[in-house]
């Protein structure tokens, strides 16, 4: 009888040990699955971040934007009206880029719109996740160009907002019809922004669209690596804005060497 009882106890003890081992293995598997899921989600988040574009747009609201240049029909129209339409087209282009992809999810884009104010710049569309309507609504309402052209200070404000974004592809797009008339020049500000970008182990790309102004004015920033293109009428402005968006900012196709 004692042998039978002892054998029974050993059998029960073995069963408990096996049950504990099974529970431990199940727990390990569950933990592994959880860790795998977390790693997968983190990798997915990093992959999505690598696709992201941060874009600050500096829009010239100085008094000279009331001057007239040819529109698409060849008729003279105020530059600000032509630029307003170009800005609306930019917003539509960004919306298409954000939503037109095979994954069914929106591409991450952050944007902000900055205009001249006094010696500096004002954020008229807050920098953050891209929304088409606020940019279009502001452009549709704007009708009173006035004041100076503080290009350098506006570039500094917009550039630092972009540098604060977690998205890796950082750009500032400047649409202007004149030279700097207040505060430091862009060539004095850009090296500082580029240093700040390097300190953050990132990069910053700046693009100038010289609208009805000689592009030679911006040769100094071009030598620092900025993109500079020129437009003298509405057709050219639309073409150049599309070029900057597709080939320099959204990278929809590689630029031919």
Buried (B, 14 or more C-beta within 10 A) or exposed (E): EEEEEEEEEEEEEEEEEEEEEEEEEEEEEEEEEEEEEEEEEEEEEEEBEEBBBBBBBBBBBBBBBBBEBBBEEEEEBBBBBBBBBBBBBBBEBBBEBBEEEEEEEBBBBBBBBBBBBEBBBEBBBEBEEBBBEBBBBBBEEBEEBEBBBBBBBBBBBBBBBBBEBEBEBBBBBBBBBBBBBBBBBBBBBBEBBBEBBEEEEBBBBBBBBBBBBEBEBBEBBBEEEBBBBBBBBBBBBBEBBBBBBBBBBBBEEEEEE
